């Protein structure tokens, strides 16, 4: 099939796979095409756009500026084709579905999702939730989202897309009860300036809101330890003079188990917003529409209960 510009429209799928995978072999496997066939498709696409599209960068391939500009246009074109061909969506019946959902989730969001797991088992007992850790590919625009049904993390995790707010929390401090600067269950700004801090590793897109708030009050933290995520912090600081700012829900859930004290911060309210992202190509999938509704329901119940 040939379009008005003279290009074979069958190449649209090949172009989408190449832009997504940035690799001939993986793109071919995605479309069940051989590498020579994909090489031929790439050659034709290069002639059409008068651009290399993919260029070698070390052991990997990178998109040229022209290819980067094509990504959203190609995604939209493929989405329109998908909508046209599948104008009548396949019905999703939770009670009988055996669907497997992939959710990329941050450490803090595991706490937020605690009610989701129970609710999904009640409504769709044969489905499977595959919770994946946050990986670097999810910082690579919408391309990384194609491999997951949902991404759930703090709202500052990723600057792209159109996230939906699912839950709100606030930061509190944790310290060992024997910390010499902890008096009457309180820490002052002077204490926070003097004590070593443990912090959770952030993505490049996330803002250090606690550090920024402290600096605004004239306090510069001394960071002695960086942990992979918030879940580790209560246990890391136990038995030490370290302190850590963590989301309150996590602190209340894990503080007792770790044997650390939960402390009101001396800087007032700093809010943490949890959000969900999904790829535009997944927006009309009935199964994912259902999953998003259950996420919102579970997060709403968590917010109401204050758990």
Buried (B, 14 or more C-beta within 10 A) or exposed (E): EEEEEEBBEEBBBBBBBBBBBBBBEEBBBBBEBEEEBBEBBBEBBBEBBEBBBBEEEEEEBEBBEEBEEBBEEBBEBBBEBEEEEEEEEEEBEBEEBEBEBBBBBBBBBBBBBBBBEEBBEEBBEEBEBEBEEBEEBBBEBBBBBBBBBBBBBBBBBBEBBEBBEBBEBBBBBBBBEEBEBBEEEEBEBEBBBEBBBBBBEBBEBBEBBBBEBBEEEEBEBEEBBEBEBBBBBBBBBBEBBBBBBBBBBBBBBBBEEBBBBBBEBBBEEBEBEBBBBBBBBBEEBEBBBBBBEBBBBBBEEBBEEEE
